[in-house]
């Protein structure tokens, strides 16, 4: 599976839709996997600008994805906090 960069909410929605379709899952199946109605999954894929971060994390979890935050243009940066 490839990594995709999402720099805008619209790009994130498209990435989530792409992963869902790649796995041959319906919006209803993904919603059932994270406790959301199909309409909520559709809304996130179409226009995630008004979606809560908690809802996005629920969808990421249902799709077995993770969110990675890193400086722009870097492949891997090791930070110690």
C-alpha positions in Angstrom: 0.0 0.0 0.0 1.3 3.4 -0.9 1.6 6.5 1.3 -0.4 9.6 0.2 0.1 13.2 1.3 -3.1 15.1 2.1 -2.5 18.8 2.5 -6.1 19.9 2.4 -9.3 18.5 3.8 -10.5 17.6 0.3 -7.4 15.6 -0.3 -7.9 13.7 2.9 -11.5 12.9 1.9 -10.3 11.6 -1.4 -7.5 9.5 0.2 -10.0 7.9 2.6 -12.4 7.2 -0.2 -9.5 5.6 -2.3 -8.4 3.4 0.6 -12.0 2.3 1.2 -12.5 1.4 -2.4 -9.2 -0.3 -2.7 -10.3 -2.6 0.1 -13.7 -3.1 -1.6 -15.6 -1.8 1.4 -18.9 0.1 1.2 -19.4 3.3 3.2 -22.0 1.4 5.2 -19.4 -1.3 6.1 -16.8 1.2 7.2 -19.4 3.1 9.2 -20.5 -0.1 10.9 -16.8 -0.8 11.8 -16.5 2.5 13.6 -20.0 3.2 14.9 -21.0 5.9 12.3 -23.9 6.0 9.9 -23.2 5.6 6.2 -24.2 9.3 5.7 -21.3 10.4 8.1 -18.8 8.4 6.1 -20.1 9.9 2.9 -19.9 13.4 4.4 -16.2 12.9 5.4 -15.3 11.6 2.0 -17.1 14.4 0.2 -16.3 17.4 2.4 -14.4 16.8 5.6 -13.9 20.5 6.4 -16.7 20.4 9.1 -15.8 17.0 10.4 -14.4 16.6 13.9 -10.9 15.2 14.3 -12.4 12.5 16.5 -14.6 11.3 13.7 -11.7 11.3 11.3 -9.7 9.1 13.7 -12.6 6.7 14.0 -12.6 6.3 10.2 -8.8 6.0 10.0 -9.1 3.2 12.6 -11.9 1.4 10.7 -9.7 1.5 7.6 -6.7 0.3 9.5 -4.8 3.6 8.7 -2.7 5.9 10.8 -2.0 9.7 10.6 1.6 10.7 10.3 2.7 14.3 11.0 6.1 15.4 9.7 7.8 18.5 8.3 7.0 19.1 4.6 9.3 17.6 2.2 11.0 15.2 4.6 10.9 11.5 4.2 11.6 10.6 7.8 12.6 12.8 10.7 13.5 11.4 14.0 12.5 13.5 16.9 13.0 13.0 20.6 10.4 14.7 22.8 
